[in-house]
Amino acid sequence: MPSFQKRRLDDGSLSVVALVRIKGFKPVSKAFRDEKEAKVWAASTEAELKRQRDRGAGREDTTRMTIRTLCENFLNDPKTLGLKSYDGLELLISWWMNEYGNERVMGFGVTKVRDARDRLLPGRAPATVNRHLSAMRACWNWGRHAGLIANESAWPGKVMLTEPPGRARFLDDDELKKVLNAVSKEPAWFNAAVLVALGTGVRRGELLRLCWKDVDLEGQRIVVLETKNGTPRAVHLPGPAVRALKALGRKHDPGERVFPYSDSYLAHTWKALMSRISLKNFRFHDLRHTCASYLAQGGASLLEIGSVLGHKSPSVTMRYAHLVQGAPLAAHSKLEGKLKR
């Protein structure tokens, strides 16, 4: 049975400390201003610990586990460490550790999550806030599977923010000429990187992980092995990109990266170029959108565009739908012939 102790605080008010002891777990206590709240918390905590004990789940320190401990366990898990997105995930999880690290997991519910969302909002876009929430949700669900959190303690729903439609900025003809002219005067590796990104629509990470063994210059194609959705794909390599790659030299170790530079260095080099040519609001990632947009304008179907870009879900490719709507298909000529009298 839970026990309760009343204490007089410095301001003269009373505090009720609830203490729960369940065999197999370390004692857990919490102070309340209201005795009724203390009893509700004690009954709920006691019932949850008993459920974990009866299922053989939970550790001795479950009652005292903090958000920081949960996060550290999650980040140190071999599967987590093996994620390609680990660096970004670690950064997102670090925010929770800094802001809520001392909070106990057992008392971390929907109210705390909504409070965290509200604290994240100032100065951040809805998509950025949602990434922080998604990262902690992944950590929480990992904790449930690992037996650190009761399986009944699901991550709260309906806390994600509504995001505006996805951005699809691409170069118009004049901007394209400006970029191609400027990048041709840059180091050969950077010129090649831009032309490959424009010609294939690969993501920045996919571009930087590309090795020479994945490049077939004679067959004009590259094979992207490590992709965002885990499905390898082969992509056609346009002539200008082939010539730019050949300009890097012919003798390369098959396992050598084509572009042995860091993501931050590539981003910095691109940002500097955009500044020099006064092209605003255009990220390196937008070269991917530019590739898709040019394919759409050239008559490619949404299915074909999605295949080139490596989209797992057709809904992602729908951002380019307005560029292909109303365009004649190859089969339209046959349909037109049928309709002629």
C-alpha atoms as a printed R data frame, in Angstrom:
    type eleno elety resid chain resno       x       y       z
1   ATOM     1    CA   MET     A     1   0.000   0.000   0.000
2   ATOM     2    CA   PRO     A     2   1.246   3.514  -0.767
3   ATOM     3    CA   SER     A     3   2.147   5.708   2.190
4   ATOM     4    CA   PHE     A     4   1.657   9.444   2.539
5   ATOM     5    CA   GLN     A     5   3.472  12.005   4.628
6   ATOM     6    CA   LYS     A     6   2.540  15.639   5.152
7   ATOM     7    CA   ARG     A     7   5.288  18.240   5.294
8   ATOM     8    CA   ARG     A     8   5.228  21.922   6.147
9   ATOM     9    CA   LEU     A     9   7.013  24.023   3.493
10  ATOM    10    CA   ASP     A    10   8.980  27.205   4.103
11  ATOM    11    CA   ASP     A    11   6.044  29.341   2.959
12  ATOM    12    CA   GLY     A    12   3.800  27.704   5.551
13  ATOM    13    CA   SER     A    13   1.792  25.591   3.123
14  ATOM    14    CA   LEU     A    14   1.440  21.803   3.337
15  ATOM    15    CA   SER     A    15   2.968  19.300   0.925
16  ATOM    16    CA   VAL     A    16   1.891  15.670   0.620
17  ATOM    17    CA   VAL     A    17   4.644  13.176  -0.282
18  ATOM    18    CA   ALA     A    18   3.373   9.904  -1.752
19  ATOM    19    CA   LEU     A    19   5.665   6.872  -1.496
20  ATOM    20    CA   VAL     A    20   5.126   3.648  -3.460
21  ATOM    21    CA   ARG     A    21   7.034   0.459  -2.654
22  ATOM    22    CA   ILE     A    22   6.697  -2.611  -4.882
23  ATOM    23    CA   LYS     A    23   8.987  -5.603  -4.507
24  ATOM    24    CA   GLY     A    24  11.450  -5.810  -7.379
25  ATOM    25    CA   PHE     A    25  11.524  -2.050  -7.974
26  ATOM    26    CA   LYS     A    26  13.221   0.804  -6.220
27  ATOM    27    CA   PRO     A    27  10.869   2.937  -4.087
28  ATOM    28    CA   VAL     A    28   9.428   5.939  -5.907
29  ATOM    29    CA   SER     A    29   8.034   9.093  -4.366
30  ATOM    30    CA   LYS     A    30   6.539  12.377  -5.500
31  ATOM    31    CA   ALA     A    31   5.401  15.523  -3.717
32  ATOM    32    CA   PHE     A    32   1.995  17.134  -4.280
33  ATOM    33    CA   ARG     A    33   0.166  20.193  -2.996
34  ATOM    34    CA   ASP     A    34  -3.134  18.319  -3.003
35  ATOM    35    CA   GLU     A    35  -3.722  15.054  -1.101
36  ATOM    36    CA   LYS     A    36  -6.264  13.828  -3.652
37  ATOM    37    CA   GLU     A    37  -3.747  14.219  -6.497
38  ATOM    38    CA   ALA     A    38  -1.148  12.354  -4.430
39  ATOM    39    CA   LYS     A    39  -3.513   9.412  -3.919
40  ATOM    40    CA   VAL     A    40  -4.455   9.255  -7.610
41  ATOM    41    CA   TRP     A    41  -0.792   9.269  -8.637
42  ATOM    42    CA   ALA     A    42   0.139   6.630  -6.032
43  ATOM    43    CA   ALA     A    43  -2.678   4.289  -7.100
44  ATOM    44    CA   SER     A    44  -1.803   4.650 -10.784
45  ATOM    45    CA   THR     A    45   1.925   4.128 -10.178
46  ATOM    46    CA   GLU     A    46   1.330   1.105  -7.958
47  ATOM    47    CA   ALA     A    47  -0.956  -0.498 -10.546
48  ATOM    48    CA   GLU     A    48   1.531   0.093 -13.376
49  ATOM    49    CA   LEU     A    49   4.443  -1.396 -11.426
50  ATOM    50    CA   LYS     A    50   2.393  -4.433 -10.502
51  ATOM    51    CA   ARG     A    51   1.490  -4.977 -14.146
52  ATOM    52    CA   GLN     A    52   5.157  -4.852 -15.109
53  ATOM    53    CA   ARG     A    53   6.069  -7.224 -12.282
54  ATOM    54    CA   ASP     A    54   3.355  -9.722 -13.249
55  ATOM    55    CA   ARG     A    55   4.537  -9.701 -16.884
56  ATOM    56    CA   GLY     A    56   8.157 -10.086 -15.853
57  ATOM    57    CA   ALA     A    57   8.903  -6.759 -17.542
58  ATOM    58    CA   GLY     A    58  10.627  -3.677 -16.195
59  ATOM    59    CA   ARG     A    59  13.934  -3.195 -14.411
60  ATOM    60    CA   GLU     A    60  14.699  -2.417 -10.805
61  ATOM    61    CA   ASP     A    61  15.424   1.208 -11.696
62  ATOM    62    CA   THR     A    62  12.250   1.669 -13.769
63  ATOM    63    CA   THR     A    63  10.720   3.882 -11.092
64  ATOM    64    CA   ARG     A    64  13.713   6.227 -11.064
65  ATOM    65    CA   MET     A    65  14.576   6.211 -14.762
66  ATOM    66    CA   THR     A    66  14.871   9.710 -16.192
67  ATOM    67    CA   ILE     A    67  14.429  10.980 -19.728
68  ATOM    68    CA   ARG     A    68  18.200  11.443 -19.884
69  ATOM    69    CA   THR     A    69  18.863   7.780 -19.024
70  ATOM    70    CA   LEU     A    70  16.264   6.615 -21.543
71  ATOM    71    CA   CYS     A    71  17.780   8.792 -24.273
72  ATOM    72    CA   GLU     A    72  21.336   7.665 -23.524
73  ATOM    73    CA   ASN     A    73  20.288   4.005 -23.685
74  ATOM    74    CA   PHE     A    74  18.516   4.643 -26.990
75  ATOM    75    CA   LEU     A    75  21.454   6.484 -28.560
76  ATOM    76    CA   ASN     A    76  23.905   3.778 -27.448
77  ATOM    77    CA   ASP     A    77  21.829   0.911 -28.847
78  ATOM    78    CA   PRO     A    78  23.710  -0.822 -31.723
79  ATOM    79    CA   LYS     A    79  20.752  -0.490 -34.100
80  ATOM    80    CA   THR     A    80  20.469   3.216 -33.393
81  ATOM    81    CA   LEU     A    81  24.214   3.695 -33.834
82  ATOM    82    CA   GLY     A    82  23.953   1.990 -37.224
83  ATOM    83    CA   LEU     A    83  21.402   4.453 -38.612
84  ATOM    84    CA   LYS     A    84  22.586   6.684 -41.463
85  ATOM    85    CA   SER     A    85  20.622   9.494 -39.834
86  ATOM    86    CA   TYR     A    86  22.329   9.027 -36.445
87  ATOM    87    CA   ASP     A    87  24.046  12.438 -36.308
88  ATOM    88    CA   GLY     A    88  20.818  14.307 -36.945
89  ATOM    89    CA   LEU     A    89  18.905  12.054 -34.556
90  ATOM    90    CA   GLU     A    90  21.449  12.615 -31.799
91  ATOM    91    CA   LEU     A    91  21.093  16.382 -32.222
92  ATOM    92    CA   LEU     A    92  17.295  16.195 -31.912
93  ATOM    93    CA   ILE     A    93  17.399  13.871 -28.899
94  ATOM    94    CA   SER     A    94  19.965  16.133 -27.210
95  ATOM    95    CA   TRP     A    95  17.325  18.849 -27.008
96  ATOM    96    CA   TRP     A    96  15.096  16.564 -24.912
97  ATOM    97    CA   MET     A    97  18.004  15.594 -22.692
98  ATOM    98    CA   ASN     A    98  18.886  19.238 -22.071
99  ATOM    99    CA   GLU     A    99  15.318  20.395 -21.458
100 ATOM   100    CA   TYR     A   100  13.741  17.372 -19.728
101 ATOM   101    CA   GLY     A   101  16.698  15.188 -18.762
102 ATOM   102    CA   ASN     A   102  15.854  15.123 -15.044
103 ATOM   103    CA   GLU     A   103  12.170  14.324 -15.568
104 ATOM   104    CA   ARG     A   104  11.178  10.798 -14.609
105 ATOM   105    CA   VAL     A   105   9.898   8.630 -17.445
106 ATOM   106    CA   MET     A   106   6.973   7.335 -15.372
107 ATOM   107    CA   GLY     A   107   5.520  10.803 -14.993
108 ATOM   108    CA   PHE     A   108   6.179  11.927 -18.555
109 ATOM   109    CA   GLY     A   109   2.791  12.051 -20.262
110 ATOM   110    CA   VAL     A   110   0.800  14.042 -22.776
111 ATOM   111    CA   THR     A   111   0.943  17.242 -20.713
112 ATOM   112    CA   LYS     A   112   4.742  17.222 -20.732
113 ATOM   113    CA   VAL     A   113   4.873  16.409 -24.447
114 ATOM   114    CA   ARG     A   114   2.524  19.274 -25.305
115 ATOM   115    CA   ASP     A   115   4.574  21.568 -23.077
116 ATOM   116    CA   ALA     A   116   7.700  20.506 -24.980
117 ATOM   117    CA   ARG     A   117   5.981  21.207 -28.292
118 ATOM   118    CA   ASP     A   118   5.041  24.709 -27.126
119 ATOM   119    CA   ARG     A   119   8.616  25.355 -26.000
120 ATOM   120    CA   LEU     A   120   9.944  24.204 -29.364
121 ATOM   121    CA   LEU     A   121   7.662  26.437 -31.428
122 ATOM   122    CA   PRO     A   122   9.263  29.910 -31.051
123 ATOM   123    CA   GLY     A   123  11.718  30.434 -33.899
124 ATOM   124    CA   ARG     A   124  11.162  26.986 -35.455
125 ATOM   125    CA   ALA     A   125   9.080  25.880 -38.442
126 ATOM   126    CA   PRO     A   126   6.325  23.270 -37.844
127 ATOM   127    CA   ALA     A   127   8.388  20.681 -39.737
128 ATOM   128    CA   THR     A   128  11.353  21.237 -37.410
129 ATOM   129    CA   VAL     A   129   9.153  20.902 -34.327
130 ATOM   130    CA   ASN     A   130   7.686  17.685 -35.736
131 ATOM   131    CA   ARG     A   131  11.178  16.255 -36.282
132 ATOM   132    CA   HIS     A   132  11.971  16.812 -32.603
133 ATOM   133    CA   LEU     A   133   8.702  15.123 -31.603
134 ATOM   134    CA   SER     A   134   9.274  12.225 -34.012
135 ATOM   135    CA   ALA     A   135  12.788  11.651 -32.669
136 ATOM   136    CA   MET     A   136  11.561  11.411 -29.082
137 ATOM   137    CA   ARG     A   137   8.654   9.202 -30.147
138 ATOM   138    CA   ALA     A   138  11.163   6.799 -31.709
139 ATOM   139    CA   CYS     A   139  13.170   6.853 -28.461
140 ATOM   140    CA   TRP     A   140  10.021   6.250 -26.397
141 ATOM   141    CA   ASN     A   141   8.848   3.321 -28.543
142 ATOM   142    CA   TRP     A   142  12.344   1.851 -28.381
143 ATOM   143    CA   GLY     A   143  12.076   2.044 -24.592
144 ATOM   144    CA   ARG     A   144   8.776   0.149 -24.666
145 ATOM   145    CA   HIS     A   145  10.261  -2.654 -26.782
146 ATOM   146    CA   ALA     A   146  13.360  -2.742 -24.560
147 ATOM   147    CA   GLY     A   147  11.259  -3.149 -21.406
148 ATOM   148    CA   LEU     A   148  12.258   0.215 -19.957
149 ATOM   149    CA   ILE     A   149   8.757   1.629 -20.321
150 ATOM   150    CA   ALA     A   150   5.461  -0.155 -19.706
151 ATOM   151    CA   ASN     A   151   3.954  -1.272 -23.012
152 ATOM   152    CA   GLU     A   152   0.661   0.383 -22.043
153 ATOM   153    CA   SER     A   153   2.420   3.747 -21.815
154 ATOM   154    CA   ALA     A   154   2.094   4.677 -25.471
155 ATOM   155    CA   TRP     A   155   3.458   7.935 -26.862
156 ATOM   156    CA   PRO     A   156   0.567  10.431 -26.956
157 ATOM   157    CA   GLY     A   157  -1.215  10.962 -30.244
158 ATOM   158    CA   LYS     A   158  -2.372  14.146 -31.979
159 ATOM   159    CA   VAL     A   159   0.597  16.239 -30.888
160 ATOM   160    CA   MET     A   160   2.136  16.777 -34.318
161 ATOM   161    CA   LEU     A   161   1.743  20.153 -35.989
162 ATOM   162    CA   THR     A   162   0.168  20.684 -39.397
163 ATOM   163    CA   GLU     A   163   2.893  21.397 -41.937
164 ATOM   164    CA   PRO     A   164   2.543  23.630 -44.992
165 ATOM   165    CA   PRO     A   165   2.775  22.009 -48.458
166 ATOM   166    CA   GLY     A   166   6.242  20.744 -49.363
167 ATOM   167    CA   ARG     A   167   8.599  23.188 -51.004
168 ATOM   168    CA   ALA     A   168   9.449  22.572 -54.678
169 ATOM   169    CA   ARG     A   169  11.742  25.424 -55.745
170 ATOM   170    CA   PHE     A   170  13.493  24.842 -59.073
171 ATOM   171    CA   LEU     A   171  15.644  26.808 -61.504
172 ATOM   172    CA   ASP     A   172  14.071  28.599 -64.431
173 ATOM   173    CA   ASP     A   173  15.993  28.720 -67.721
174 ATOM   174    CA   ASP     A   174  17.816  31.958 -66.917
175 ATOM   175    CA   GLU     A   175  18.775  30.787 -63.437
176 ATOM   176    CA   LEU     A   176  20.007  27.473 -64.852
177 ATOM   177    CA   LYS     A   177  22.317  29.261 -67.294
178 ATOM   178    CA   LYS     A   178  23.649  31.415 -64.472
179 ATOM   179    CA   VAL     A   179  24.379  28.385 -62.267
180 ATOM   180    CA   LEU     A   180  25.975  26.318 -65.051
181 ATOM   181    CA   ASN     A   181  28.172  29.207 -66.137
182 ATOM   182    CA   ALA     A   182  29.300  29.914 -62.564
183 ATOM   183    CA   VAL     A   183  29.953  26.318 -61.572
184 ATOM   184    CA   SER     A   184  32.019  25.663 -64.716
185 ATOM   185    CA   LYS     A   185  34.603  28.070 -63.282
186 ATOM   186    CA   GLU     A   186  34.694  26.241 -59.930
187 ATOM   187    CA   PRO     A   187  36.961  23.284 -59.001
188 ATOM   188    CA   ALA     A   188  36.304  20.207 -61.164
189 ATOM   189    CA   TRP     A   189  34.868  18.147 -58.277
190 ATOM   190    CA   PHE     A   190  32.265  20.802 -57.459
191 ATOM   191    CA   ASN     A   191  31.285  21.219 -61.114
192 ATOM   192    CA   ALA     A   192  30.820  17.449 -61.363
193 ATOM   193    CA   ALA     A   193  28.842  17.279 -58.120
194 ATOM   194    CA   VAL     A   194  26.376  19.921 -59.317
195 ATOM   195    CA   LEU     A   195  25.933  18.340 -62.761
196 ATOM   196    CA   VAL     A   196  25.408  14.860 -61.279
197 ATOM   197    CA   ALA     A   197  22.867  16.248 -58.787
198 ATOM   198    CA   LEU     A   198  21.044  18.138 -61.555
199 ATOM   199    CA   GLY     A   199  21.141  15.235 -63.975
200 ATOM   200    CA   THR     A   200  20.125  12.421 -61.628
201 ATOM   201    CA   GLY     A   201  18.139  14.067 -58.825
202 ATOM   202    CA   VAL     A   202  20.093  12.182 -56.148
203 ATOM   203    CA   ARG     A   203  19.893  13.408 -52.573
204 ATOM   204    CA   ARG     A   204  22.947  15.148 -51.124
205 ATOM   205    CA   GLY     A   205  23.770  12.222 -48.846
206 ATOM   206    CA   GLU     A   206  23.413   9.762 -51.733
207 ATOM   207    CA   LEU     A   207  25.745  11.911 -53.825
208 ATOM   208    CA   LEU     A   208  28.427  12.019 -51.133
209 ATOM   209    CA   ARG     A   209  28.231   8.249 -50.506
210 ATOM   210    CA   LEU     A   210  28.644   7.457 -54.206
211 ATOM   211    CA   CYS     A   211  31.751   5.344 -54.958
212 ATOM   212    CA   TRP     A   212  33.490   4.865 -58.303
213 ATOM   213    CA   LYS     A   213  32.387   1.219 -58.417
214 ATOM   214    CA   ASP     A   214  28.809   2.528 -58.539
215 ATOM   215    CA   VAL     A   215  29.523   4.669 -61.615
216 ATOM   216    CA   ASP     A   216  29.296   3.279 -65.161
217 ATOM   217    CA   LEU     A   217  30.569   6.066 -67.408
218 ATOM   218    CA   GLU     A   218  30.306   4.031 -70.613
219 ATOM   219    CA   GLY     A   219  26.794   2.839 -69.847
220 ATOM   220    CA   GLN     A   220  25.884   6.318 -68.574
221 ATOM   221    CA   ARG     A   221  24.337   5.308 -65.282
222 ATOM   222    CA   ILE     A   222  24.983   5.279 -61.554
223 ATOM   223    CA   VAL     A   223  23.754   2.818 -58.947
224 ATOM   224    CA   VAL     A   224  22.614   4.363 -55.670
225 ATOM   225    CA   LEU     A   225  23.057   1.622 -53.078
226 ATOM   226    CA   GLU     A   226  22.452   3.474 -49.806
227 ATOM   227    CA   THR     A   227  19.155   5.304 -50.136
228 ATOM   228    CA   LYS     A   228  16.808   7.066 -47.738
229 ATOM   229    CA   ASN     A   229  14.136   4.379 -48.067
230 ATOM   230    CA   GLY     A   230  16.605   1.462 -48.102
231 ATOM   231    CA   THR     A   231  15.871   0.446 -51.721
232 ATOM   232    CA   PRO     A   232  18.815   0.660 -54.177
233 ATOM   233    CA   ARG     A   233  18.130   2.185 -57.602
234 ATOM   234    CA   ALA     A   234  19.923   2.766 -60.899
235 ATOM   235    CA   VAL     A   235  19.707   6.217 -62.512
236 ATOM   236    CA   HIS     A   236  20.614   7.423 -66.006
237 ATOM   237    CA   LEU     A   237  23.624   9.737 -66.132
238 ATOM   238    CA   PRO     A   238  23.266  12.537 -68.743
239 ATOM   239    CA   GLY     A   239  26.163  13.341 -71.092
240 ATOM   240    CA   PRO     A   240  27.264  16.609 -69.399
241 ATOM   241    CA   ALA     A   241  27.507  14.798 -66.045
242 ATOM   242    CA   VAL     A   242  29.528  11.978 -67.649
243 ATOM   243    CA   ARG     A   243  31.980  14.465 -69.146
244 ATOM   244    CA   ALA     A   244  32.316  16.290 -65.806
245 ATOM   245    CA   LEU     A   245  33.125  12.997 -64.048
246 ATOM   246    CA   LYS     A   246  35.662  12.039 -66.695
247 ATOM   247    CA   ALA     A   247  37.374  15.376 -66.074
248 ATOM   248    CA   LEU     A   248  38.193  14.129 -62.544
249 ATOM   249    CA   GLY     A   249  40.659  11.626 -64.002
250 ATOM   250    CA   ARG     A   250  40.507   7.961 -64.989
251 ATOM   251    CA   LYS     A   251  42.510   6.208 -62.250
252 ATOM   252    CA   HIS     A   252  40.352   5.679 -59.172
253 ATOM   253    CA   ASP     A   253  40.093   2.937 -56.593
254 ATOM   254    CA   PRO     A   254  36.656   1.248 -56.997
255 ATOM   255    CA   GLY     A   255  35.901   1.723 -53.314
256 ATOM   256    CA   GLU     A   256  36.941   5.380 -53.336
257 ATOM   257    CA   ARG     A   257  34.215   7.976 -52.909
258 ATOM   258    CA   VAL     A   258  33.615  10.076 -56.009
259 ATOM   259    CA   PHE     A   259  33.200  13.191 -53.857
260 ATOM   260    CA   PRO     A   260  35.324  12.722 -50.703
261 ATOM   261    CA   TYR     A   261  33.996  15.786 -48.928
262 ATOM   262    CA   SER     A   262  31.801  16.322 -45.885
263 ATOM   263    CA   ASP     A   263  28.163  17.320 -46.082
264 ATOM   264    CA   SER     A   264  28.894  20.592 -44.296
265 ATOM   265    CA   TYR     A   265  31.725  21.466 -46.713
266 ATOM   266    CA   LEU     A   266  29.515  20.840 -49.740
267 ATOM   267    CA   ALA     A   267  26.744  22.953 -48.194
268 ATOM   268    CA   HIS     A   268  29.204  25.756 -47.399
269 ATOM   269    CA   THR     A   269  30.655  25.707 -50.930
270 ATOM   270    CA   TRP     A   270  27.168  25.822 -52.440
271 ATOM   271    CA   LYS     A   271  26.047  28.664 -50.189
272 ATOM   272    CA   ALA     A   272  29.126  30.682 -51.143
273 ATOM   273    CA   LEU     A   273  28.380  30.163 -54.848
274 ATOM   274    CA   MET     A   274  24.757  31.257 -54.424
275 ATOM   275    CA   SER     A   275  25.960  34.398 -52.687
276 ATOM   276    CA   ARG     A   276  28.425  35.221 -55.480
277 ATOM   277    CA   ILE     A   277  25.827  34.925 -58.237
278 ATOM   278    CA   SER     A   278  23.084  36.561 -56.115
279 ATOM   279    CA   LEU     A   279  20.688  33.619 -56.409
280 ATOM   280    CA   LYS     A   280  18.398  33.713 -53.383
281 ATOM   281    CA   ASN     A   281  16.274  31.061 -51.714
282 ATOM   282    CA   PHE     A   282  17.895  28.131 -53.520
283 ATOM   283    CA   ARG     A   283  19.425  25.219 -51.600
284 ATOM   284    CA   PHE     A   284  21.596  22.397 -52.938
285 ATOM   285    CA   HIS     A   285  18.643  20.066 -52.337
286 ATOM   286    CA   ASP     A   286  16.614  22.156 -54.782
287 ATOM   287    CA   LEU     A   287  18.766  20.740 -57.597
288 ATOM   288    CA   ARG     A   288  16.787  17.550 -56.957
289 ATOM   289    CA   HIS     A   289  13.513  19.434 -57.437
290 ATOM   290    CA   THR     A   290  14.950  21.031 -60.569
291 ATOM   291    CA   CYS     A   291  15.769  17.614 -62.040
292 ATOM   292    CA   ALA     A   292  12.226  16.379 -61.341
293 ATOM   293    CA   SER     A   293  10.647  19.517 -62.763
294 ATOM   294    CA   TYR     A   294  12.664  19.308 -65.998
295 ATOM   295    CA   LEU     A   295  11.749  15.625 -66.383
296 ATOM   296    CA   ALA     A   296   8.065  16.513 -65.929
297 ATOM   297    CA   GLN     A   297   8.292  19.315 -68.463
298 ATOM   298    CA   GLY     A   298   9.974  16.867 -70.842
299 ATOM   299    CA   GLY     A   299   7.007  14.501 -70.722
300 ATOM   300    CA   ALA     A   300   7.987  12.044 -67.977
301 ATOM   301    CA   SER     A   301   5.118  10.555 -65.987
302 ATOM   302    CA   LEU     A   302   4.840  10.879 -62.218
303 ATOM   303    CA   LEU     A   303   5.658   7.168 -61.939
304 ATOM   304    CA   GLU     A   304   8.857   7.674 -63.946
305 ATOM   305    CA   ILE     A   305   9.836  10.744 -61.915
306 ATOM   306    CA   GLY     A   306   9.267   8.851 -58.680
307 ATOM   307    CA   SER     A   307  11.427   6.001 -59.950
308 ATOM   308    CA   VAL     A   308  14.311   8.360 -60.777
309 ATOM   309    CA   LEU     A   309  14.107  10.170 -57.438
310 ATOM   310    CA   GLY     A   310  13.638   6.992 -55.398
311 ATOM   311    CA   HIS     A   311  10.279   7.927 -53.896
312 ATOM   312    CA   LYS     A   312   8.748   5.070 -51.957
313 ATOM   313    CA   SER     A   313   5.340   6.712 -51.763
314 ATOM   314    CA   PRO     A   314   3.566   8.126 -54.875
315 ATOM   315    CA   SER     A   315   2.132  10.890 -52.680
316 ATOM   316    CA   VAL     A   316   5.608  12.446 -52.414
317 ATOM   317    CA   THR     A   317   5.880  12.714 -56.202
318 ATOM   318    CA   MET     A   318   2.476  14.423 -56.395
319 ATOM   319    CA   ARG     A   319   4.139  17.793 -55.690
320 ATOM   320    CA   TYR     A   320   5.113  17.742 -59.387
321 ATOM   321    CA   ALA     A   321   1.611  16.805 -60.613
322 ATOM   322    CA   HIS     A   322   0.817  20.339 -61.784
323 ATOM   323    CA   LEU     A   323   3.713  20.127 -64.255
324 ATOM   324    CA   VAL     A   324   2.368  17.050 -66.058
325 ATOM   325    CA   GLN     A   325  -1.373  17.680 -65.936
326 ATOM   326    CA   GLY     A   326  -2.747  18.090 -69.436
327 ATOM   327    CA   ALA     A   327   0.467  17.036 -71.154
328 ATOM   328    CA   PRO     A   328  -0.019  14.570 -74.059
329 ATOM   329    CA   LEU     A   329   1.003  10.965 -73.414
330 ATOM   330    CA   ALA     A   330   2.706   8.674 -75.921
331 ATOM   331    CA   ALA     A   331  -0.581   6.770 -76.230
332 ATOM   332    CA   HIS     A   332  -2.527   9.888 -77.135
333 ATOM   333    CA   SER     A   333  -1.401   9.685 -80.768
334 ATOM   334    CA   LYS     A   334  -2.943   6.224 -81.082
335 ATOM   335    CA   LEU     A   335  -6.103   7.416 -79.364
336 ATOM   336    CA   GLU     A   336  -6.261  10.327 -81.769
337 ATOM   337    CA   GLY     A   337  -5.982   7.924 -84.698
338 ATOM   338    CA   LYS     A   338  -8.901   5.885 -83.362
339 ATOM   339    CA   LEU     A   339 -11.051   8.982 -83.187
340 ATOM   340    CA   LYS     A   340 -10.376  10.064 -86.773
341 ATOM   341    CA   ARG     A   341 -13.119   9.282 -89.275
